[in-house]
């Protein structure tokens, strides 16, 4: 399988994501204006993330097949008890590609009413749709990732799901749309290459940051620092043409510090493998809330 197929699938995801999330272009333009970068091609994408439903034929076991086919390797498992989620991250086939983070809602942990609403939609899926895909056809994969797996939800169902799980409501409408992409700040120029500095840049340019657990979310070892914007509200069209503004997607930022054993390396010699790898459950737990009403109300 040619890496060109993976390049095209990722480009398709990013193109549609940028159209739905004006913050992406606005942040890139602000970076160019301040001389941080000359073009978006200089930005390293730390990772992209998807949300899924843990139901038969779907969820992580289905979506991951696409990326495993392209050479990604499944790594650590994460569990989020309060949000009733499982997740895994996937290491790319080579360092120029983003990591992938896929989360899944633990449907069976939810109330019977919420389960019934979700199954009323997901039961329309009678077989794993990825098994029918030609994964070497980038156009087909791109189309799949941006197509409906079930009927358009009613606003009533969306709002009812939101009461117990805003994650469930997000997925029932947004499906596999890219949840976020992540700018690696540690490779940027001095004055912008820490989460603290980059957050200051974002706020002076008018961007709203997720402050759940603090604007900077840090791992216990202090080597992975993350922040994110608050998701933009988008006008969604529900069943029967009813319009309602809901949470869309957001932008994340990551600083991966150099591991202790490589601290003496000259800056020019530092590569991805010399920095803190993987993710941190407590960080991710708070970043999930970038699409939650407790945060989006601040925009």
C-alpha positions in Angstrom: 0.0 0.0 0.0 1.4 3.3 -1.1 1.8 6.1 1.5 0.1 8.3 -1.0 -3.2 6.6 -0.1 -2.7 7.5 3.6 -1.6 11.1 2.6 -4.8 11.5 0.6 -7.0 10.1 3.4 -5.4 12.5 6.0 -5.7 15.4 3.6 -9.4 14.7 3.1 -10.0 14.7 6.8 -8.1 17.9 7.3 -9.7 19.7 4.4 -13.2 19.1 5.7 -12.2 19.7 9.3 -10.7 23.2 8.4 -14.0 24.1 6.6 -16.0 23.3 9.7 -13.7 24.8 12.2 -12.8 28.4 11.4 -10.4 28.5 14.4 -7.9 26.4 12.4 -7.4 28.9 9.7 -7.6 31.8 12.2 -4.8 30.3 14.3 -2.6 29.6 11.3 -3.1 33.1 10.0 -2.2 34.5 13.5 0.9 32.4 13.5 1.9 33.7 10.1 1.2 37.3 11.0 3.4 37.0 14.1 6.2 35.3 12.1 5.9 32.0 13.9 5.6 30.1 10.6 5.6 31.1 7.0 2.9 28.5 6.0 0.8 25.8 7.5 3.1 23.2 5.9 5.6 23.9 8.8 3.1 22.8 11.4 3.7 19.4 12.9 0.4 17.6 13.6 0.9 15.7 16.9 -2.3 13.7 16.6 -5.8 13.6 15.3 -8.8 12.1 17.2 -12.0 10.3 16.5 -15.0 9.5 18.7 -17.1 6.3 18.3 -20.0 4.4 19.7 -19.3 1.0 21.4 -22.0 -0.9 19.6 -22.0 -4.1 17.5 -20.2 -3.6 14.1 -18.9 -0.2 15.0 -16.6 1.4 17.6 -12.9 1.1 17.9 -12.7 -2.4 16.5 -14.2 -1.2 13.2 -12.6 2.2 12.7 -9.1 1.1 13.7 -9.0 -1.3 10.7 -8.6 1.6 8.4 -5.5 2.9 10.1 -4.0 -0.5 10.9 -4.2 -1.2 7.2 -2.1 1.9 6.6 0.7 0.7 8.9 -0.4 2.3 12.2 0.3 0.2 15.4 -2.1 0.0 18.3 -0.6 1.1 21.6 -1.9 1.9 25.1 -5.4 1.6 26.4 -7.1 4.4 28.4 -10.2 4.2 30.5 -12.3 7.2 31.5 -14.8 6.0 34.2 -16.7 9.3 34.7 -17.2 9.8 31.0 -17.8 6.1 30.4 -15.2 5.9 27.6 -12.4 3.6 26.5 -9.6 4.7 24.1 -6.5 3.6 22.4 -3.8 5.5 20.6 -2.0 4.4 17.4 1.6 5.0 16.4 2.1 6.1 12.8 4.1 4.1 10.2 6.7 6.9 10.1 7.3 10.1 12.1 5.9 12.6 9.5 2.4 11.2 10.2 0.2 12.2 13.2 -0.5 9.8 16.0 -4.2 8.7 16.1 -6.4 8.6 19.2 -9.7 6.8 19.0 -12.2 6.8 21.8 -15.4 4.8 22.3 -18.5 5.3 24.4 -19.3 2.3 26.7 -22.9 2.1 25.8 -23.7 -0.6 28.3 -22.7 1.6 31.2 -25.4 4.2 30.3 -29.0 4.3 31.4 -31.6 2.1 29.6 -33.3 5.2 28.1 -30.0 6.5 26.7 -29.1 3.0 25.4 -32.4 2.7 23.6 -32.0 6.1 21.9 -28.5 5.2 20.7 -29.5 1.7 19.5 -32.5 3.1 17.6 -29.9 4.7 15.3 -27.0 2.3 15.4 -29.1 -0.8 14.9 -29.5 0.4 11.3 -25.9 -0.8 10.9 -26.2 -4.5 10.2 -22.5 -5.3 9.4 -19.1 -3.8 10.0 -19.0 -1.1 7.2 -15.2 -1.1 7.0 -15.1 -4.7 5.9 -16.8 -3.6 2.6 -14.4 -0.7 2.0 -11.5 -0.9 -0.5 -8.9 0.6 1.9 -6.6 1.2 -1.0 -9.1 3.5 -2.6 -8.5 6.9 -0.8 -11.6 8.5 -2.3 -13.8 5.8 -1.0 -12.3 5.9 2.5 -12.6 9.7 2.5 -16.2 9.5 1.5 -16.9 6.9 4.2 -15.4 9.0 6.9 -17.7 11.9 6.0 -20.9 9.9 5.4 -23.8 9.0 7.6 -23.9 5.6 9.2 -27.4 6.1 10.4 -30.3 8.4 9.8 -30.1 12.1 10.8 -31.1 12.3 14.4 -34.0 14.3 15.8 -33.2 17.4 17.9 -35.3 15.8 20.7 -33.0 12.7 20.8 -29.9 14.8 20.6 -31.0 16.9 23.6 -32.1 13.8 25.5 -28.7 12.2 25.0 -26.9 15.4 26.1 -28.5 15.1 29.5 -26.5 12.0 30.3 -23.6 12.0 27.8 -22.6 15.1 25.8 -20.1 12.7 24.1 -23.0 10.5 22.9 -24.9 13.6 21.6 -21.8 14.7 19.7 -21.3 11.4 18.0 -24.9 10.8 17.1 -24.8 14.0 15.0 -21.1 14.4 14.0 -20.2 10.7 13.5 -16.6 10.2 12.3 -15.9 13.9 11.5 -12.5 14.8 12.9 -12.8 15.8 16.5 -9.6 17.7 16.6 -6.1 18.0 15.2 -3.1 19.0 17.4 -0.3 21.5 16.8 3.0 20.4 18.2 4.3 23.6 19.9 7.7 22.3 21.0 9.1 22.6 17.5 8.1 26.2 17.0 10.4 29.2 17.4 11.5 30.6 20.8 8.7 32.4 22.5 6.0 30.1 21.1 7.5 26.6 21.8 6.0 26.0 25.2 2.3 25.5 26.1 2.5 28.5 28.4 3.9 30.8 25.7 1.6 29.4 23.0 -1.5 29.8 25.3 -0.5 33.4 25.8 -0.3 33.9 22.0 -3.7 32.3 21.5 -5.4 34.4 24.2 -3.9 37.7 23.0 -5.3 36.8 19.6 -8.8 36.3 21.0 -9.1 32.5 21.2 -11.0 30.9 24.0 -9.2 28.1 25.9 -10.7 25.1 27.6 -10.1 25.7 31.3 -11.4 22.4 32.7 -8.7 21.3 35.1 -6.7 24.4 34.3 -5.8 25.8 30.9 -2.7 23.7 30.9 -3.2 20.0 31.4 0.0 18.2 32.5 1.1 14.6 33.0 2.4 13.5 36.4 5.9 13.3 35.0 5.6 16.8 33.7 6.7 15.8 30.2 3.4 16.1 28.3 1.6 19.4 28.5 -1.6 20.0 26.5 -4.2 22.7 26.0 -7.1 23.2 23.6 -9.6 25.8 22.3 -13.2 25.6 23.2 -15.2 24.0 20.3 -17.0 26.3 17.9 -20.7 26.2 17.7 -22.1 25.1 14.3 -25.6 25.3 12.9 -26.8 21.7 12.6 -29.7 20.5 10.6 -31.6 17.8 12.4 -34.5 15.5 11.2 -37.3 17.4 9.5 -35.0 20.3 8.7 -34.9 21.6 12.2 -31.9 23.9 12.9 -30.1 24.1 16.2 -26.6 25.3 17.1 -24.4 22.5 18.6 -20.8 21.9 19.5 -18.5 21.2 16.5 -14.8 20.5 16.7 -11.8 22.2 18.3 -8.0 22.6 18.0 -5.5 21.1 20.5 -1.9 21.9 21.3 0.8 19.7 22.7 4.2 20.1 24.2 6.2 16.9 24.5 9.4 17.5 26.5 12.7 15.8 25.9 13.2 12.6 27.9 15.8 12.8 30.7 18.3 10.5 29.0 18.3 12.8 25.9 18.5 16.2 27.6 22.1 16.7 26.6 21.4 16.4 22.9 21.8 19.6 20.9 18.4 21.1 19.9 19.0 20.4 16.2 19.5 16.7 16.9 16.3 16.2 18.8 13.7 14.0 17.0 10.3 12.7 17.8 11.7 9.5 19.5 13.6 11.6 22.0 10.5 13.2 23.4 7.7 12.0 25.7 5.5 9.5 23.8 1.9 8.4 24.3 -0.9 10.2 26.1 -2.2 10.9 29.6 -5.7 9.8 30.7 -6.2 12.8 33.1 -5.2 15.3 30.4 -7.5 13.7 27.8 -10.3 13.5 30.3 -10.4 17.3 30.6 -9.7 17.9 26.8 -12.8 15.8 26.0 -14.8 18.7 27.6 -13.8 21.1 24.8 -17.1 20.2 23.2 -19.1 20.2 26.4 -21.6 23.0 27.2 -19.7 23.9 30.4 -16.9 25.1 28.1 -18.7 26.2 24.9 -20.9 28.6 26.9 -17.7 30.7 27.3 -17.3 31.4 23.5 
